[in-house]
């Protein structure tokens, strides 16, 4: 064998625990990403049930989560003034969204409020 490898024979061995760490991290990251995606879909589905005219048509952003955290009930959302809702959205979104997004949320809450006020058994 010294003709094939001048250093001689190499002792075979198993990789240590450090060699498997990157693989574990990649799998954990994949599981967390999948779980976050499922949670976002679940949140959007729940909002869609409560407010069928939901503004959540694209990605679920930080501003949307802040609105839902504070005003998940459409009545609370309508009770919050335009200024308060706009300030919340503007602050949380880093001035990327504001009055227009607040208007969409309020319109969805108003439509849900009309639906909630209907007597049971009446057609939509």
Beta strands, then each sheet from edge to edge (+ up, - down):
end
